[in-house]
Amino acid sequence: MPVLSIIACEMLEDELVYVLSKDQNPVRLITFENRQCFRFVRKLKSRNCQVRLFPSDRISFFVKQMNCPVSLKIPNFLLKFPLFGKIHENLKGKNRAKGKNIETITVVINILKLGLHADCDHLKFEIYRNMKEMADFSDGILIYYGNCGRPLRALEAEFKDFNCPLYFLEDEKGDIVDDCISVALGGNDAYAEVTQSGNGTGIIYLTPMWASSWKDMKKESLGTSDVDESFLKNPLYKKVVKIGNEISRGDEFDKNVLNFARTFDMSVVEREGSMEIARRAYLNARNNICKKFPD
């Protein structure tokens, strides 16, 4: 059974929930159990996605056990007995859907905490450390991060000996997106276009996750410019771009953006977001990994 691992920024959990919930193929979802996973899990369940949580030190064992051949899970001598023979057949049937031989993919999600981008070297260290741990049971790893000030392409060269391909959030040109706002707007070009439209006026971008988490970001990132209150109260910053998406709409998002704008005396401009980059990256990684497991 193919295993796709995803190392994701907590700020991109909406996008990840969206693409996982839209996958029409059989998917077994597993997530690292940590402090930042629980909201993500609630969102998955609200979209009828079942997910299992495991501590980081148990996931490798669990995934490998799931992917053992059925014959290794039940000793041959036990298959002579009707009960175990029936269990054997049921296990073989778990990878079938509606009578068709459809490969189930296991997706293992590791949500990393907010604020890592405050230190680019630390961010890279944490991504790389988790990649090494997850490569042991993965057929490919999708890095659900933008560059965030540190080019991610270097990871490919450093990871080449692990025989585990990496996949990234890329725009139509094949460039890794700048950050989570670039993902939300549909690419680096769209990001640049909106920024330039300010004609020198400072712009703050709020996705639903940013709008609900900026106070937590302030605590986690120790006063970096995107969450520092004295920086945000600079009169050069006059506009909030509110970026909606297809999973988080409604009163809570509206209220969070309005509160932010009032706090820092900014006007609000709405911009429709896009899930295309998030969707395309997931499908590209998924489909490439599944090619290794022909029917």
FENLINHU-V539752 format. One record per pair of residues at least 24 apart in sequence whose ideal C-beta (glycine too) atoms are under 10 Angstrom apart, sorted by the first residue. I is the first residue (numbers start at 0). J is the second residue. D is the distance in Angstrom with one decimal. If there is no record, write none. Layout:
# FENLINHU-V539752
i=<I/I>
j=<J/J>
d=<D/D>
This chain:
# FENLINHU-V539752
i=<0/0/0/0/0/0/0/0/0/0/0/0/0/0/0/1/1/1/1/1/1/1/1/1/1/1/1/1/1/1/1/2/2/2/2/2/2/2/2/2/2/2/2/2/2/2/2/2/2/3/3/3/3/3/3/3/3/3/3/3/3/3/3/3/3/3/4/4/4/4/4/4/4/4/4/4/4/4/4/4/4/4/4/4/4/4/4/4/4/4/4/5/5/5/5/5/5/5/5/5/5/5/5/5/5/5/5/5/6/6/6/6/6/6/6/6/6/6/6/6/6/6/6/6/6/6/6/6/7/7/7/7/7/7/7/7/7/7/7/8/8/8/8/8/8/8/8/8/8/8/8/8/8/8/8/8/8/8/9/9/9/9/9/9/9/9/9/9/9/9/9/9/9/9/9/9/10/10/10/10/10/10/10/10/10/10/10/10/10/10/10/10/10/10/10/10/11/11/11/11/11/11/11/11/11/11/11/11/11/12/12/12/12/12/12/12/12/12/12/12/12/12/12/13/13/13/13/13/13/13/13/13/13/13/13/13/13/14/14/14/14/14/14/14/14/14/14/14/14/14/14/14/14/14/14/15/15/15/15/15/15/15/15/15/15/15/16/16/16/16/16/16/16/16/16/16/16/16/17/17/17/17/17/17/17/17/17/17/18/18/18/18/18/18/18/18/18/18/19/19/19/19/19/19/19/20/20/20/20/20/21/21/21/21/21/21/21/22/22/22/22/22/22/22/24/24/24/24/24/24/24/24/25/25/25/25/25/25/25/25/25/25/26/26/26/26/26/26/27/27/27/27/27/27/27/27/27/27/28/28/28/28/28/28/29/29/29/29/29/29/29/29/29/29/30/30/30/30/30/30/31/31/31/31/31/31/31/31/31/31/31/32/32/33/33/33/33/34/34/35/35/35/35/35/35/36/36/36/37/38/38/38/38/39/39/40/40/42/42/43/45/46/50/50/53/55/55/55/55/56/58/58/58/58/58/58/59/59/59/59/59/59/60/61/61/61/62/62/62/62/62/62/63/63/65/65/65/65/66/66/66/69/69/99/100/101/102/102/102/102/104/104/104/104/104/104/105/105/105/106/106/106/106/106/107/107/107/107/108/108/109/109/109/110/111/111/112/112/113/113/113/113/113/113/113/113/113/113/114/114/114/114/114/114/114/114/114/114/115/115/115/115/116/116/116/116/116/116/116/116/116/116/116/116/116/117/117/117/117/117/117/117/117/117/117/117/118/118/118/118/118/119/119/119/119/119/120/121/122/122/122/122/122/123/123/123/123/123/123/123/123/126/126/127/127/127/127/130/130/130/130/130/130/131/131/131/131/133/133/134/134/134/134/134/134/135/135/136/137/137/137/137/138/138/138/138/138/138/138/138/138/139/139/139/139/139/139/139/139/139/139/139/140/140/140/140/140/140/141/141/141/141/141/141/141/141/141/141/142/142/142/142/142/142/143/143/143/143/143/143/143/143/144/144/144/144/144/144/145/145/145/145/145/145/145/145/145/145/145/146/146/146/146/146/146/146/147/147/147/147/147/148/148/150/151/151/164/164/164/164/165/166/166/166/166/166/166/166/167/167/167/168/168/168/168/168/169/169/169/169/170/170/170/171/171/171/175/176/176/176/178/178/179/179/179/179/179/179/180/180/180/180/180/180/180/180/181/182/182/182/182/182/182/182/182/182/182/183/183/183/183/183/183/183/183/183/183/183/183/183/184/184/184/184/184/184/184/185/185/185/185/185/185/185/185/185/186/186/186/187/189/189/189/189/193/193/193/193/194/196/196/196/196/197/197/197/197/197/197/199/200/200/200/200/200/200/201/201/201/201/201/201/201/201/201/202/202/202/202/202/202/202/202/203/203/203/203/203/203/203/203/203/203/203/204/204/204/204/204/204/205/205/205/205/205/205/205/205/205/205/205/205/206/206/206/206/206/206/206/206/206/207/207/207/207/207/207/207/207/207/207/207/207/207/208/208/208/208/209/209/209/209/209/210/210/210/210/210/210/210/210/210/210/210/210/210/210/211/211/211/211/211/211/211/212/213/213/213/214/214/228/228/230/231/231/231/231/231/232/232/232/232/233/234/236/236/236/237/237/237/237/238/238/238/238/239/239/239/239/239/239/240/240/240/240/240/241/241/241/241/241/241/242/242/242/242/242/242/243/243/243/243/244/244/244/244/244/245/245/245/245/246/246/247>
j=<25/27/62/65/66/67/93/94/102/103/104/105/138/289/292/66/102/103/104/105/106/137/138/139/285/287/288/289/290/291/292/27/29/62/63/65/66/104/105/106/107/133/136/137/138/139/140/163/288/104/105/106/107/108/137/138/139/140/141/166/281/284/285/287/288/289/29/31/58/62/105/106/107/108/109/129/130/132/133/134/135/136/137/138/139/140/141/142/163/284/288/30/106/107/108/109/110/133/137/139/140/141/142/143/166/280/281/284/31/107/108/109/110/111/125/126/127/128/129/130/132/133/140/141/142/143/144/165/35/39/108/109/110/111/141/142/143/144/168/35/110/111/112/113/115/116/122/126/142/143/144/145/147/168/178/179/182/208/34/35/36/38/39/110/111/112/113/114/115/143/179/208/212/215/216/219/110/111/113/114/116/143/144/145/147/178/179/180/182/183/206/207/208/209/212/216/39/110/143/144/145/168/178/179/182/183/206/208/277/36/38/39/40/42/43/108/110/143/207/208/212/246/247/39/42/179/183/206/207/208/244/245/246/247/272/274/277/143/168/179/182/183/206/208/244/245/246/272/273/274/276/277/278/280/281/39/42/43/106/108/110/141/143/246/277/281/40/41/42/43/44/45/46/48/108/246/247/277/42/46/244/245/246/247/274/277/278/281/106/143/274/277/278/279/280/281/282/285/43/46/48/50/106/108/281/45/46/47/48/246/46/48/245/274/278/281/282/48/104/106/278/281/282/285/96/101/102/103/104/285/286/289/93/94/95/96/97/101/102/103/104/105/50/103/104/105/106/285/51/62/65/93/94/103/104/105/106/107/52/104/105/106/107/108/53/58/61/62/65/105/106/107/108/109/58/106/107/108/109/110/55/57/58/107/108/109/110/111/129/132/133/57/58/109/110/111/112/110/112/109/110/111/112/113/215/108/109/110/110/110/208/211/212/108/110/108/110/246/247/108/246/246/106/108/107/109/129/132/133/132/107/109/132/133/135/136/107/132/133/135/136/137/136/105/107/136/105/107/133/135/136/137/135/136/93/103/105/136/105/136/138/93/94/294/294/294/289/292/293/294/138/285/286/288/289/292/136/137/138/141/281/284/285/288/133/136/137/140/141/143/133/140/143/143/143/144/215/219/208/212/213/215/216/217/218/219/220/226/212/215/216/217/218/219/220/221/223/226/144/147/219/220/144/145/146/147/148/149/178/179/216/219/220/223/225/147/148/216/219/220/221/222/223/224/225/226/148/149/220/221/223/146/147/148/149/150/149/149/146/147/148/149/151/147/148/149/150/151/153/154/157/151/154/153/154/157/158/154/157/158/161/163/165/157/158/161/163/161/163/158/160/161/162/163/165/161/163/163/161/163/164/288/162/163/164/284/287/288/289/291/292/163/164/165/166/283/284/285/287/288/289/291/164/165/166/167/284/288/165/166/167/168/280/281/283/284/285/288/166/167/168/175/280/284/167/168/179/182/277/280/281/284/168/175/176/178/179/182/175/176/177/178/179/180/181/182/187/190/276/174/175/176/177/178/181/187/175/176/177/178/179/177/178/175/175/176/284/287/288/291/284/280/281/283/284/285/287/288/280/283/284/276/277/279/280/281/276/279/280/283/275/276/279/275/276/279/280/276/277/280/204/225/204/206/208/209/242/277/204/205/206/209/225/240/242/272/276/206/242/244/272/273/274/275/276/277/280/207/208/209/240/242/243/244/270/272/273/274/276/277/240/242/270/271/272/273/276/242/270/271/272/273/274/275/276/277/273/275/276/276/270/272/273/276/240/242/268/270/240/238/240/268/270/235/236/237/238/240/268/235/235/236/237/238/265/266/230/231/233/234/235/236/237/238/265/235/236/237/238/239/240/265/268/231/236/237/238/239/240/241/259/260/263/265/238/239/240/241/242/270/239/240/241/242/243/252/255/256/259/260/265/267/240/241/242/243/244/247/252/256/272/241/242/243/244/246/247/248/249/251/252/255/256/272/244/247/252/255/241/242/255/256/259/239/241/242/247/251/252/253/254/255/256/257/258/259/260/247/251/252/254/255/256/259/255/255/259/262/255/259/262/263/263/259/262/263/264/265/262/263/264/265/263/264/263/264/265/263/264/265/266/265/266/267/268/263/265/266/267/268/269/265/267/268/269/270/267/268/269/270/271/272/268/269/270/271/272/273/269/270/271/272/271/272/273/274/277/271/272/273/274/272/274/272>
d=<9.8/7.9/8.9/6.7/5.0/9.8/9.3/6.8/6.9/5.9/7.0/5.7/9.2/10.0/7.3/8.9/6.7/8.5/4.9/7.1/9.4/9.3/5.1/8.1/8.2/9.6/4.7/5.3/9.0/6.5/5.0/9.3/9.2/6.0/9.3/8.8/7.0/7.4/4.6/7.9/6.4/9.0/5.9/5.2/5.2/8.1/9.7/9.9/7.7/6.0/7.3/5.1/7.3/9.4/7.0/6.8/5.6/7.8/6.4/8.5/8.4/5.7/5.8/9.2/5.3/8.7/9.4/9.8/9.3/9.1/9.0/7.7/4.5/7.8/7.0/8.8/8.4/9.4/4.3/8.0/9.9/7.7/4.1/8.5/7.3/4.7/7.2/9.8/8.5/9.4/9.8/9.3/6.5/7.1/4.9/6.9/8.9/9.1/9.6/9.7/7.4/4.7/8.1/5.5/9.1/9.5/7.9/8.0/9.5/9.6/8.4/5.1/8.5/6.6/8.8/5.9/9.7/9.9/5.3/6.6/9.9/7.1/6.5/7.5/5.6/6.4/7.3/9.7/9.7/8.4/6.3/6.9/5.4/6.9/8.2/8.4/3.6/7.4/9.9/9.8/7.9/6.3/9.1/8.0/7.6/7.9/9.1/9.5/9.4/6.2/5.1/8.0/8.1/9.8/8.9/6.2/9.3/9.2/9.8/4.9/9.0/8.4/7.7/5.4/6.6/6.2/5.1/9.0/9.1/9.9/9.6/7.4/7.6/9.2/9.7/9.6/10.0/9.9/6.8/9.8/8.9/9.7/9.2/9.5/9.9/8.7/4.5/9.1/9.0/9.2/7.3/10.0/4.9/6.6/7.1/8.5/10.0/9.0/5.3/7.6/8.6/8.2/9.8/5.5/6.4/8.6/8.9/7.5/7.1/9.1/6.9/4.6/9.8/6.7/9.3/9.2/6.5/9.1/9.8/6.5/9.9/9.3/9.6/9.2/7.3/9.8/8.7/7.2/6.0/5.8/5.6/8.5/4.8/5.3/9.3/8.7/8.7/7.7/8.8/8.3/6.3/7.6/9.0/9.0/7.2/9.3/8.0/9.1/9.6/6.0/8.1/3.6/8.2/9.2/8.8/7.3/9.0/8.9/9.7/7.0/8.2/9.5/6.1/9.7/7.1/7.9/9.5/9.6/4.5/5.6/9.8/8.5/6.4/7.6/9.9/5.9/9.1/9.8/9.2/8.2/7.3/5.9/4.9/9.4/5.3/6.7/7.4/9.3/10.0/9.6/7.0/5.5/5.0/9.1/8.2/4.3/7.7/9.2/6.7/8.3/6.0/8.7/6.8/8.1/7.6/9.1/4.0/7.4/5.3/8.1/8.9/10.0/9.3/8.5/7.2/9.0/9.5/9.0/8.5/8.4/9.7/7.8/8.3/7.4/8.1/6.6/8.0/7.9/6.9/7.9/9.8/8.4/8.9/7.3/8.8/5.3/10.0/5.7/7.5/4.0/7.2/9.9/9.7/6.9/5.7/7.8/5.7/8.7/8.0/9.4/7.5/9.2/9.8/5.8/7.3/4.6/7.1/9.2/9.8/9.8/8.1/5.5/8.3/7.0/6.3/6.4/7.3/7.0/9.0/6.6/7.2/4.8/7.2/9.7/8.8/9.0/7.4/4.4/7.4/7.0/5.3/9.7/6.5/7.7/7.0/4.5/7.0/9.2/8.7/9.7/9.1/8.7/8.8/8.1/6.9/8.6/7.8/9.3/7.2/9.8/4.9/7.2/5.1/7.3/9.9/7.8/8.6/5.1/9.5/9.0/9.4/9.2/9.7/7.5/5.5/9.4/9.4/7.2/8.5/9.1/9.2/7.7/9.2/8.0/9.0/7.9/8.8/7.3/9.4/9.6/6.3/8.6/8.8/8.1/9.7/7.3/9.4/7.7/8.2/5.5/4.9/9.6/8.8/9.7/9.4/8.9/6.3/6.5/9.4/9.0/4.4/8.4/8.5/5.8/9.4/9.6/6.7/9.6/7.5/8.0/9.8/9.2/9.9/9.3/5.5/8.3/6.1/5.5/8.9/6.9/9.0/6.3/9.8/7.1/6.3/8.6/8.9/9.3/9.2/9.0/8.8/9.5/8.0/9.9/6.7/7.5/7.1/9.3/9.6/8.6/6.7/9.4/9.4/8.9/9.2/8.3/9.4/6.7/9.1/6.1/9.6/5.8/5.4/9.9/8.7/4.8/7.5/9.8/9.6/8.0/5.8/8.8/7.8/2.8/3.8/7.7/8.0/8.5/8.9/8.1/8.1/8.3/8.4/8.8/9.6/4.1/6.8/8.4/7.5/9.0/9.4/9.8/7.3/7.8/8.7/9.6/9.8/8.7/7.4/3.6/6.2/8.4/4.5/9.6/8.9/8.8/9.6/9.6/8.5/8.9/8.8/9.1/6.7/4.7/3.9/9.6/7.4/9.8/9.9/6.1/8.2/6.3/9.6/9.2/9.9/5.4/9.3/8.0/8.1/7.5/9.4/7.7/7.0/9.7/6.5/7.0/7.7/7.2/9.2/6.3/7.7/7.9/7.6/10.0/8.2/7.2/9.5/9.9/8.2/7.6/9.9/4.5/8.0/4.2/9.6/8.9/8.8/9.6/9.2/5.5/9.3/8.7/9.8/7.2/8.0/9.7/9.1/4.7/8.9/6.2/8.1/6.4/4.7/7.3/6.1/9.9/5.7/8.7/6.6/4.5/9.8/8.7/7.6/5.5/7.1/9.9/8.2/9.8/7.8/4.4/7.6/8.3/6.4/6.7/8.6/4.3/8.5/9.3/7.0/5.3/7.4/8.5/9.0/9.5/8.8/6.5/9.3/8.7/7.9/7.6/8.5/9.8/7.1/8.6/9.0/8.3/8.0/9.3/6.7/4.5/5.3/3.8/5.9/8.1/5.7/6.3/9.1/9.7/9.5/9.0/5.5/7.2/5.6/6.8/8.7/9.5/10.0/9.7/7.8/5.2/8.2/8.7/8.1/7.4/5.5/9.9/8.4/7.2/8.0/9.8/9.0/6.3/8.6/6.2/3.9/9.1/7.4/8.8/6.8/9.4/9.0/5.6/7.0/8.7/4.8/9.3/7.2/7.7/6.5/8.3/9.4/6.4/9.3/8.9/8.8/8.8/9.8/6.2/9.7/9.2/9.4/9.6/9.0/6.9/7.8/7.8/10.0/9.9/4.5/9.2/7.1/8.0/9.9/8.6/7.3/9.6/7.8/8.8/10.0/9.9/8.9/8.4/8.8/9.3/5.1/6.0/8.8/9.2/9.0/8.7/9.8/4.8/9.1/6.6/8.9/4.7/7.2/8.7/8.7/8.7/8.6/6.4/7.0/9.2/6.6/6.7/9.0/9.9/10.0/9.2/7.5/3.7/8.8/5.8/6.4/9.9/8.1/8.2/6.2/9.8/9.1/9.9/7.8/9.8/6.2/9.1/8.9/6.6/9.1/9.5/9.3/9.0/9.9/9.9/9.8/8.4/6.3/8.9/9.5/8.1/7.0/7.8/5.2/5.8/10.0/9.9/9.4/8.8/6.9/8.8/4.4/3.5/6.5/7.3/9.0/10.0/7.5/8.2/5.0/7.7/5.7/9.1/8.5/6.8/6.1/9.4/7.2/5.2/7.2/9.9/7.8/8.9/7.6/6.8/9.6/7.8/4.9/8.4/6.2/8.5/5.7/7.0/5.5/6.7/9.9/8.6/7.6/5.4/6.3/8.8/10.0/8.7/9.6/8.6/4.9/8.3/6.6/7.9/8.9/9.9/6.9/9.2/8.2/7.5/6.3/7.8/3.4/7.8/9.2/8.0/4.8/7.7/8.9/9.0/9.0/7.4/9.7/9.9/9.8/8.4/8.8/9.3/8.8/9.0/7.7/9.2/8.8/8.5/6.0/9.1/8.8/3.8/5.1/9.4/8.5/6.3/10.0/8.4/7.2/7.7/9.7/5.3/9.7/10.0/9.2/8.5/6.7/9.7/10.0/9.5/8.3/7.9/9.8/8.8/8.2/4.8/9.6/8.4/8.7/5.8/7.6/9.8/9.2/8.5/6.9/9.0/6.5/9.3/8.1/5.8/6.5/5.9/5.6/7.8/5.9/8.0/4.8/7.0/4.9/7.1/9.6/9.9/8.1/5.3/7.8/5.3/5.5/6.9/4.9/6.8/9.9/9.4/10.0/8.2/5.2/7.8/4.4/9.0/7.0/7.7/6.1/5.4/8.8/4.3/8.0/6.5/9.1/9.7/7.8/8.9/5.6/10.0/8.2/9.6>
